[in-house]
Amino acid sequence: MAFQLHPRLQQDSIELGQFNLSRLLLCNDSRYPWFILVPQRPGITEAFQLSEKDQQLLQQESSLLAKTLAHYYQADKMNIAAIGNIVPQLHIHHIVRYKNDIAWPAPVWGKYEAIPYSKAQQQNVMDQIKEKLVNYLR
Amino acid sequence: MAFQLHPRLQQDSIELGQFNLSRLLLCNDSRYPWFILVPQRPGITEAFQLSEKDQQLLQQESSLLAKTLAHYYQADKMNIAAIGNIVPQLHIHHIVRYKNDIAWPAPVWGKYEAIPYSKAQQQNVMDQIKEKLVNYLR
């Protein structure tokens, strides 16, 4: 069974590239800089189902992404979460939070509707983040 | 600077024991089996601030805890999250979710009020989980 991105993730996000293990997605919601890592292994819903080696890779990729985003966006806080109640395919949210964002201090899920990026905004975010991660992304 | 548990975590949870790195807490909310890992390092708000070795330990302790809880409670889904918008001290939620729990499929935060355990219920949960993790907890 080959890995295939869940249709709902495909619909709600834009692919930025691939780390060794995970696909990096930009959530199409301009309210927050919101990125998602999806380990490219079929049939996985929980991180503990990955091999030990893959778990370690995921931890390293998550740490690199979170650190890069926190510094680049000057985050007040990073929110990092594997929820998956609606989309069971393992995916880890990495969300840059600010004390003056629309949902603060609540978590972002279920708070108002997403506001999609314009094409220009989207390209801008993609270019910036890809540049920061150029040594790690395929 | 020595590690001290944030007063809000102390207030809202019960200590179960300590892994090599993290303190294991039971959230005093009987609506969900809800556990929290707190790496016992001072001044840390994001996982990427930990040393590489500690990040790896945290990943291993989180994986062990999530797997143990998922199996013991026959979870429909584990929700694992580092939010910290209110309590900045790094702490990682591990929440057992069921398709018929009160908040499903939404995340649990901000959904209704916590329902504290009775003393007997609390002791019961603590005894069960400590037994499952007896080889790993101090």
Interface residues (C-beta under 8 A of the other chain):
Chain A: T45 E46 A47 F48 Q55 Q56 L58 Q59 S62 S63 L64 A66 K67 A70 K77 M78 N79 I80 A81 A82 I83 G84 N85 I86 P88 R97 W104 P105 A106 P107 W109 G110
Chain B: T45 E46 A47 F48 Q55 Q56 L58 Q59 S62 S63 L64 A66 K67 A70 K77 M78 N79 I80 A81 A82 I83 G84 N85 I86 P88 R97 W104 P105 A106 P107 W109 G110
